[in-house]
Amino acid sequence: MNNAHLLEKIITYFQTRSDVYAEAFARHIMISAICVGIACVVGIPLGIACAKNRRARVFITGLFSTLRIIPSLAVLFICMPIFGIGLAPALVALSFLAIPPVLINTTQAFASIPAPIIETAEAMGMTKGMTLTRVKFPLAMPLILTGVKTATIEVIASATLAAYIGAGGFGNLIFTGLGLLRPDLLIIGGASVAALSIVADTLLSKLERRIVRYRDIEVKPLPSGPVYGHAAGAMEAA
């Protein structure tokens, strides 16, 4: 198949099957958004708790790091007897993939906030709640958002596997292309996943610049685990 014929087939697909593509697009975004949302709801509070307790930090971050090693496809097949096929097992498997970057980065961010800053805030009469929202979160946010970006990109890429169990998304295009030896479907599906990852990374980077007042916090990795992404440098006003 020459390039001109391949391009013609791609154009024809969008002309005749745009509704199928739109459904796959919406499904892929929905699956990714739900999983990243679950990761934030679970990972951020758990990360804050782990930052306060070293034993909990070692155990919980180690547990999720170990679970993260298990391939998403294996988790999908394990969840199938419990949740059946469709959306539920896909959400469980991809959430296991998304939680560790958010959890570990949140833990590192809060545990690395200099104690004198917290003491100064308390000396000024701030309550624990005020210290958390006005001091700790602004300082921790750059590293937390780095973890969220990492989780988002990994989930978007891995959500293609959800098509194996009937959850839909761009994986349907890719696996159909493989089964039917249709390079046009492979290119459409693969390029769509890549483009969606780039767009998500760009939007989250813009969000980070918009809401974070202090950037480039110097964070020293703790013995409990790695930090996902780069967040080192001198503290400066955004």
Secondary structure by P-SEA (a helix, b strand, c coil): ccaaaaaaaaaaaaaccaaaaaaaaaaaaaaaaaaaaaaaaccaaaaaaaaacaaaaaaaaaaaaaaaaccaaaaaaaaccccccccaaaaaaaaaacaaaaaaaaaaaaaaccaaaaaaaaaacccaaaaaaccccccaaaaaaaaaaaaaaaaaaacccccccccccaaaaaaaaaaaccaaaaaaaaaaaaaaaaaaaaaaaaaaaacccccccccccccccccccccccccccc
